[in-house]
Amino acid sequence: MFSVKTRHQNCYVYTKASTSTRSCRTRDIGVQTETSKLCSVGTQLSMRTLQTHHRSVCVQTETTLSSFDVSTKLVSHTAVASSTPLKTSSKRPCLDLEEDEDILQECSSILTSQETDVTFNPAEADTSITEPKDLSAQESSPIQNICKYIVYKTCIMELFDVCPVCHRSCHIRSQRIGTFLRVEQLCHHCQFSRKWNSQPILGSTPAGNLHLSAAVYLSGASFFTIEKIFAAMKLHLFKYDTFRRHARMCIEPAIVYKWRNWQDEMLQLLAQREKVIVGGDMRADSPGHSAKYGSYTMMDLETNTVVDVQLVQSNEVGGSYHMEKEGLKRGLDFLDAHGVTLDCIVTDRHPQIQKFLRERNVNQFYDVWHIEKGISKQLEKVCKLKGCEKIRKWLHSIKNHIYWTDASSSSGPERVAKWMSMLNHMQNKHTHEDSNFPACLHGTRRSRDTKKWLAAGTLPYLKLEKVLSNKRIVKDVAKLSPHYQTSSIEVFHSVILRFTPKNVVFLFLGMLCRLYLAALHYNENAGRPQATTAAGRPVFKVTFPKAKKGEYRVREVKTQATFKYVDDLLDLIFDKVFVDPAPYVDDVLRIPIPPALCAEYDRPEKEEAISSRVSRFNQ
């Protein structure tokens, strides 16, 4: 008879070996001893290896010349290990997102020389440098803030090759779900087993899978681009259906909630101001007159902040030509519903917009860049005519003149007078008949190039006069914006390209959420200061824009962009939306989504369409 002392969670229990024949597994042991001689056997275990699972066995025998057999029942020790703490799922109406699971893969480890060495001490083995303070800090931090690393499969499997109890080879089985890996270790010798997870499990969803989907979506990246990168690096990734499921149930509801909360706060501040000057412009998702989506942006020009973004689908208004008017109408109705009082709105010169705002009694001004762009295109065509090459010398001056006219004038008639003075100036006449601007402000000067002056009645002058004194041009110059311009909206449109490239097709809700992300990014980074050197000097860069045809531009270099809105959205997804998605999903379901463009057509049967398919080359 012998006793076994076991240790489990700091509790010592002494049990007698069982001789019951009910054990499903037996082992015959024969012990032979000598007179007056004691034999003690001890097993040294590593506290770091086993952690809370330790076992010490001691056998003491008395003097005897007989041999006996002992049948004992083996107890299986099971442990679960994880690289990060598991988050227990609380009672909640949460949707456990199903993940695509790979087939279990089995592999056996090879024997090591250490398993036959009874003096081997795992605690004395060489280990990598660890930082317990940093690791303990990460364990207490939220899941989305814990650092991640790329680990090779062979490096992981090396950790489970040897049993930490008896130091013999183990049977290893792995299971993969997207980026998640589970390793099951079983020792057939001592029945030690444990499971290790590479990621925390939220319900039935690996946290890393959800985090990767959110990171791809919130950064404006494409899943298919990430898929190609992962394939090149041999990194495992989940399917596109899983990404869409994460977006539909967690990511998009969080974006809508975040944008609407921020928008409500901004509208409350605007409602407290007496007069608000906004700028508006539409961006189509593709060039030409066949655009599917049109997003109309309303921006507070005083604070350079995007206030509202309206998304219009072409089949809602009968064609892409009418999307800008509908987007503006929805934006104005939205501001009126929240008590925002407009002083004026700065837009481009779209005739449909002009008529709509005139009928609605909204004071409208025009952006100077849009007018300058239209005039420059007409003058470029005139310069290509035979006998009109001399006009090209005046193109740069005409562009500068319209900007100066807008910046230095306080009324519409004054702007018109200054604009029309350009025709006299090009004839070397610097006094004018209009009392609003009787003479040029520059001093008397003698030009070195006397051939640049135009004579009245000549072909170059008549062509130039026709463009500059056009009735619509003169009318629009009188309504140039004296306050702000819409150049900031054009900058915002370039930010949208980062989140919604024009060569990628998005669903209506996906396009809307990406527009909200672009607005959140722009509002956070629009007021960045200029970068400075270590000596405190401002940083500039010289560029050569293609449209300027060799002319350089000096631009300020801003400080690095921040992405606090991404961190806020990740916290919202993991701490609130995933825990209780119902209220957030309900808000998304209330968004009116128009039918697809192909919904008005009859869809044929697929087999019928395939059978009737004929190539134009073999008709």
ZAMARGU-4260 file (C-alpha; in steps of 0.2 Angstrom, whole numbers, plus 5000, padded with zeros to 4 digits):
<rodrens>
0) 5000/5000/5000 | 5006/5017/4996 | 4999/5035/4997 | 4999/5049/4984 | 5000/5067/4989
5) 4993/5079/4976 | 4992/5098/4975 | 4978/5108/4967 | 4976/5126/4969 | 4986/5127/4985
10) 4976/5113/4993 | 4985/5097/4998 | 4974/5081/4998 | 4981/5064/5003 | 4972/5049/4995
15) 4975/5031/4995 | 4978/5021/4979 | 4962/5014/4973 | 4962/4995/4970 | 4945/4995/4962
20) 4942/4985/4946 | 4930/4998/4939 | 4945/5007/4932 | 4944/5007/4913 | 4963/5007/4912
25) 4975/4996/4923 | 4994/4995/4925 | 5004/4981/4933 | 5018/4987/4944 | 5030/4976/4953
30) 5041/4982/4967 | 5056/4973/4975 | 5065/4980/4990 | 5080/4975/5001 | 5080/4973/5020
35) 5082/4990/5030 | 5083/5001/5015 | 5072/5015/5010 | 5070/5022/4993 | 5063/5040/4990
40) 5059/5046/4972 | 5055/5065/4970 | 5049/5074/4954 | 5054/5092/4952 | 5041/5103/4943
45) 5042/5120/4935 | 5031/5133/4943 | 5031/5144/4928 | 5027/5129/4916 | 5012/5122/4926
50) 5006/5138/4934 | 4991/5132/4944 | 4992/5114/4939 | 5005/5105/4949 | 5007/5087/4955
55) 5020/5080/4967 | 5021/5061/4969 | 5031/5052/4983 | 5032/5033/4985 | 5038/5025/5001
60) 5039/5006/5004 | 5042/4995/5019 | 5054/4979/5021 | 5046/4965/5012 | 5052/4950/5001
65) 5035/4948/4992 | 5029/4956/4976 | 5012/4962/4973 | 5002/4971/4959 | 4993/4987/4961
70) 4979/4993/4950 | 4976/5012/4951 | 4964/5023/4942 | 4972/5037/4932 | 4966/5055/4934
75) 4966/5066/4919 | 4973/5083/4921 | 4966/5096/4910 | 4971/5114/4908 | 4966/5129/4897
80) 4979/5141/4892 | 4977/5157/4882 | 4988/5171/4876 | 4976/5184/4883 | 4962/5183/4896
85) 4946/5176/4890 | 4931/5188/4892 | 4916/5179/4899 | 4900/5183/4890 | 4887/5191/4900
90) 4868/5189/4898 | 4864/5200/4884 | 4854/5200/4868 | 4870/5199/4858 | 4871/5191/4841
95) 4886/5178/4842 | 4893/5180/4825 | 4896/5163/4817 | 4913/5161/4810 | 4919/5149/4796
100) 4928/5135/4804 | 4943/5125/4796 | 4944/5106/4798 | 4954/5100/4812 | 4972/5097/4808
105) 4982/5083/4818 | 5000/5083/4821 | 5012/5073/4832 | 5028/5080/4840 | 5045/5071/4839
110) 5054/5064/4854 | 5066/5075/4862 | 5082/5071/4872 | 5075/5080/4887 | 5061/5067/4891
115) 5074/5054/4896 | 5084/5065/4907 | 5077/5064/4925 | 5087/5078/4931 | 5080/5091/4918
120) 5073/5106/4926 | 5061/5116/4915 | 5063/5132/4926 | 5082/5132/4922 | 5080/5131/4903
125) 5083/5146/4892 | 5068/5157/4890 | 5065/5173/4880 | 5066/5190/4889 | 5049/5194/4896
130) 5042/5210/4903 | 5029/5206/4916 | 5025/5223/4920 | 5020/5228/4903 | 5010/5211/4900
135) 5000/5213/4916 | 4996/5231/4911 | 4990/5224/4894 | 4979/5211/4902 | 4970/5224/4911
140) 4967/5235/4896 | 4952/5232/4884 | 4954/5219/4871 | 4955/5231/4856 | 4970/5240/4864
145) 4981/5225/4867 | 4996/5224/4855 | 4996/5210/4842 | 5010/5201/4834 | 5013/5190/4818
150) 5018/5173/4824 | 5024/5159/4813 | 5015/5142/4815 | 5031/5132/4819 | 5035/5144/4833
155) 5018/5141/4841 | 5019/5122/4839 | 5036/5121/4847 | 5028/5127/4863 | 5017/5111/4864
160) 5029/5098/4858 | 5034/5092/4875 | 5023/5088/4890 | 5026/5100/4904 | 5023/5086/4917
165) 5033/5071/4911 | 5043/5080/4897 | 5038/5067/4883 | 5031/5070/4866 | 5013/5075/4865
170) 4999/5074/4852 | 4994/5091/4845 | 4978/5096/4836 | 4975/5113/4829 | 4959/5122/4824
175) 4958/5138/4814 | 4943/5151/4812 | 4949/5165/4801 | 4964/5173/4810 | 4960/5163/4826
180) 4970/5147/4831 | 4966/5135/4844 | 4979/5122/4849 | 4974/5106/4859 | 4988/5097/4868
185) 4987/5079/4874 | 5000/5068/4882 | 4996/5049/4880 | 5009/5045/4894 | 5002/5055/4909
190) 4985/5060/4901 | 4990/5079/4904 | 4980/5090/4892 | 4976/5108/4889 | 4969/5120/4876
195) 4977/5136/4870 | 4968/5150/4861 | 4977/5164/4851 | 4963/5176/4854 | 4950/5180/4867
200) 4933/5174/4862 | 4918/5185/4863 | 4903/5174/4863 | 4907/5163/4848 | 4917/5177/4839
205) 4936/5178/4840 | 4940/5195/4845 | 4954/5197/4832 | 4942/5193/4817 | 4930/5207/4823
210) 4945/5219/4826 | 4952/5216/4809 | 4936/5219/4800 | 4933/5235/4810 | 4951/5241/4806
215) 4949/5238/4788 | 4932/5246/4787 | 4937/5261/4798 | 4953/5265/4789 | 4944/5266/4772
220) 4954/5251/4765 | 4946/5237/4754 | 4944/5220/4760 | 4950/5213/4744 | 4966/5222/4745
225) 4969/5216/4762 | 4965/5199/4756 | 4979/5200/4743 | 4991/5206/4755 | 4987/5192/4767
230) 4988/5179/4753 | 5006/5186/4749 | 5012/5184/4767 | 5003/5167/4769 | 4992/5174/4783
235) 4976/5166/4786 | 4960/5177/4784 | 4942/5174/4785 | 4930/5175/4770 | 4921/5191/4763
240) 4905/5185/4770 | 4912/5186/4787 | 4918/5203/4784 | 4901/5209/4778 | 4892/5201/4793
245) 4904/5210/4805 | 4900/5226/4795 | 4881/5224/4795 | 4879/5219/4813 | 4893/5229/4822
250) 4903/5241/4812 | 4890/5251/4802 | 4878/5253/4817 | 4893/5260/4827 | 4897/5273/4813
255) 4879/5279/4811 | 4878/5281/4830 | 4894/5290/4831 | 4891/5302/4817 | 4873/5306/4823
260) 4879/5310/4840 | 4892/5322/4834 | 4881/5330/4822 | 4868/5333/4835 | 4881/5342/4846
265) 4886/5353/4831 | 4868/5357/4826 | 4865/5363/4844 | 4879/5375/4843 | 4874/5381/4825
270) 4856/5384/4832 | 4863/5396/4845 | 4871/5407/4832 | 4861/5421/4824 | 4867/5419/4806
275) 4876/5404/4798 | 4886/5404/4782 | 4887/5387/4774 | 4894/5380/4758 | 4887/5367/4747
280) 4893/5356/4733 | 4889/5339/4726 | 4902/5325/4722 | 4897/5311/4710 | 4904/5293/4712
285) 4909/5293/4694 | 4913/5305/4680 | 4900/5309/4667 | 4881/5309/4667 | 4879/5291/4672
290) 4884/5292/4691 | 4875/5281/4702 | 4877/5291/4719 | 4878/5309/4722 | 4884/5315/4739
295) 4879/5333/4744 | 4890/5341/4757 | 4884/5356/4769 | 4899/5364/4777 | 4900/5378/4790
300) 4913/5389/4782 | 4916/5399/4797 | 4923/5384/4807 | 4928/5373/4792 | 4917/5359/4798
305) 4906/5347/4789 | 4889/5348/4796 | 4879/5337/4785 | 4881/5324/4771 | 4866/5319/4760
310) 4867/5303/4749 | 4856/5302/4734 | 4854/5288/4722 | 4850/5292/4703 | 4834/5282/4702
315) 4827/5292/4717 | 4826/5308/4706 | 4825/5302/4688 | 4843/5303/4683 | 4860/5309/4689
320) 4857/5327/4683 | 4844/5330/4697 | 4854/5323/4711 | 4863/5339/4716 | 4846/5348/4718
325) 4839/5334/4728 | 4854/5334/4739 | 4853/5352/4742 | 4835/5352/4746 | 4837/5338/4759
330) 4852/5347/4767 | 4842/5363/4769 | 4827/5354/4776 | 4838/5345/4788 | 4846/5362/4794
335) 4828/5370/4795 | 4822/5356/4806 | 4836/5358/4818 | 4833/5377/4820 | 4848/5383/4810
340) 4846/5400/4803 | 4856/5403/4787 | 4863/5420/4782 | 4868/5414/4765 | 4875/5399/4755
345) 4890/5398/4744 | 4889/5386/4729 | 4894/5384/4711 | 4885/5391/4696 | 4873/5376/4693
350) 4858/5384/4684 | 4846/5372/4692 | 4853/5377/4709 | 4852/5395/4706 | 4833/5393/4701
355) 4829/5382/4717 | 4838/5394/4729 | 4830/5409/4721 | 4812/5402/4723 | 4816/5397/4741
360) 4822/5415/4745 | 4839/5409/4750 | 4854/5422/4748 | 4866/5414/4736 | 4884/5418/4732
365) 4896/5410/4720 | 4913/5402/4723 | 4926/5412/4714 | 4936/5397/4709 | 4922/5389/4699
370) 4920/5405/4689 | 4939/5407/4686 | 4939/5389/4680 | 4925/5392/4668 | 4933/5407/4661
375) 4950/5399/4659 | 4943/5385/4649 | 4935/5397/4637 | 4950/5407/4635 | 4961/5392/4632
380) 4950/5388/4617 | 4952/5406/4611 | 4971/5406/4612 | 4971/5391/4600 | 4963/5401/4586
385) 4973/5409/4572 | 4978/5427/4575 | 4973/5426/4594 | 4989/5419/4601 | 4993/5436/4609
390) 4979/5433/4622 | 4989/5419/4630 | 5001/5433/4637 | 4986/5439/4647 | 4979/5423/4654
395) 4988/5423/4671 | 4984/5442/4673 | 4965/5438/4670 | 4965/5424/4683 | 4973/5435/4696
400) 4962/5449/4692 | 4946/5440/4696 | 4952/5434/4713 | 4958/5452/4717 | 4941/5458/4711
405) 4932/5447/4724 | 4944/5450/4738 | 4944/5469/4736 | 4926/5473/4733 | 4911/5476/4745
410) 4896/5476/4733 | 4890/5468/4717 | 4892/5484/4706 | 4909/5487/4712 | 4914/5470/4707
415) 4907/5472/4690 | 4916/5489/4688 | 4933/5481/4693 | 4930/5466/4682 | 4926/5476/4666
420) 4940/5488/4669 | 4951/5473/4663 | 4946/5477/4645 | 4952/5495/4646 | 4968/5489/4655
425) 4973/5478/4641 | 4972/5492/4629 | 4984/5502/4640 | 4969/5513/4646 | 4969/5515/4665
430) 4954/5527/4667 | 4936/5521/4666 | 4919/5528/4664 | 4911/5518/4679 | 4911/5529/4694
435) 4912/5513/4705 | 4930/5511/4699 | 4936/5526/4690 | 4954/5522/4688 | 4967/5508/4690
440) 4975/5508/4707 | 4993/5504/4700 | 5005/5518/4698 | 5011/5525/4681 | 5022/5512/4673
445) 5031/5510/4656 | 5029/5492/4649 | 5045/5484/4642 | 5034/5473/4630 | 5023/5485/4620
450) 5017/5472/4609 | 5006/5464/4622 | 4993/5478/4621 | 4977/5475/4612 | 4969/5487/4600
455) 4950/5489/4600 | 4942/5481/4585 | 4955/5468/4582 | 4951/5449/4582 | 4960/5445/4598
460) 4951/5460/4607 | 4934/5455/4600 | 4936/5437/4605 | 4942/5442/4623 | 4928/5455/4625
465) 4915/5442/4620 | 4921/5430/4634 | 4924/5443/4648 | 4908/5454/4645 | 4897/5439/4643
470) 4880/5442/4651 | 4880/5427/4662 | 4898/5430/4667 | 4895/5448/4672 | 4879/5443/4682
475) 4889/5430/4691 | 4904/5441/4695 | 4892/5452/4704 | 4887/5438/4716 | 4905/5432/4720
480) 4906/5427/4738 | 4913/5441/4749 | 4915/5430/4764 | 4921/5412/4761 | 4925/5400/4747
485) 4921/5382/4744 | 4939/5377/4742 | 4938/5368/4759 | 4923/5357/4752 | 4934/5352/4737
490) 4947/5347/4750 | 4934/5336/4759 | 4930/5328/4742 | 4948/5323/4740 | 4946/5315/4758
495) 4931/5305/4752 | 4941/5297/4738 | 4952/5289/4751 | 4936/5280/4759 | 4926/5278/4743
500) 4937/5276/4728 | 4927/5279/4711 | 4933/5262/4704 | 4925/5252/4718 | 4906/5248/4719
505) 4898/5250/4736 | 4880/5247/4742 | 4870/5262/4747 | 4872/5259/4766 | 4891/5255/4764
510) 4893/5271/4754 | 4884/5282/4767 | 4894/5275/4781 | 4910/5278/4772 | 4905/5296/4769
515) 4902/5298/4788 | 4919/5291/4791 | 4926/5304/4779 | 4917/5318/4788 | 4923/5312/4805
520) 4941/5311/4798 | 4940/5329/4790 | 4932/5337/4805 | 4946/5330/4817 | 4960/5335/4806
525) 4954/5351/4796 | 4962/5363/4809 | 4979/5355/4810 | 4993/5367/4813 | 5008/5369/4801
530) 5023/5358/4805 | 5039/5366/4811 | 5057/5360/4811 | 5067/5357/4827 | 5073/5375/4826
535) 5055/5381/4826 | 5054/5386/4808 | 5038/5383/4798 | 5039/5369/4785 | 5035/5372/4766
540) 5036/5361/4751 | 5037/5366/4732 | 5025/5357/4720 | 5022/5357/4702 | 5003/5354/4699
545) 5000/5346/4682 | 4985/5358/4679 | 4997/5373/4681 | 5008/5367/4666 | 5025/5370/4674
550) 5021/5383/4687 | 5026/5379/4704 | 5016/5381/4720 | 5022/5383/4738 | 5012/5374/4751
555) 5012/5373/4770 | 5016/5356/4777 | 5004/5351/4791 | 5007/5341/4806 | 5003/5322/4806
560) 4984/5317/4805 | 4976/5310/4820 | 4964/5296/4821 | 4955/5297/4838 | 4938/5294/4830
565) 4944/5277/4825 | 4949/5273/4843 | 4932/5280/4849 | 4923/5269/4836 | 4933/5253/4841
570) 4928/5256/4860 | 4910/5259/4854 | 4910/5242/4844 | 4918/5231/4858 | 4911/5239/4873
575) 4893/5243/4868 | 4887/5238/4850 | 4894/5220/4852 | 4886/5218/4869 | 4869/5224/4865
580) 4867/5227/4846 | 4848/5229/4845 | 4846/5248/4848 | 4861/5252/4836 | 4855/5240/4822
585) 4837/5247/4824 | 4844/5265/4820 | 4852/5258/4804 | 4836/5249/4799 | 4826/5265/4800
590) 4837/5273/4786 | 4827/5273/4770 | 4837/5263/4757 | 4832/5265/4738 | 4830/5250/4728
595) 4844/5244/4717 | 4845/5252/4699 | 4842/5235/4691 | 4826/5232/4702 | 4815/5240/4689
600) 4820/5227/4676 | 4814/5208/4675 | 4828/5196/4679 | 4828/5181/4668 | 4832/5164/4674
605) 4850/5160/4675 | 4850/5144/4664 | 4839/5153/4651 | 4851/5168/4650 | 4866/5156/4648
610) 4858/5146/4635 | 4854/5162/4625 | 4871/5169/4627 | 4879/5173/4610 | 4896/5181/4607
615) 4897/5195/4594 | 4912/5186/4586 | 4903/5170/4581 | 4885/5175/4578
</rodrens>
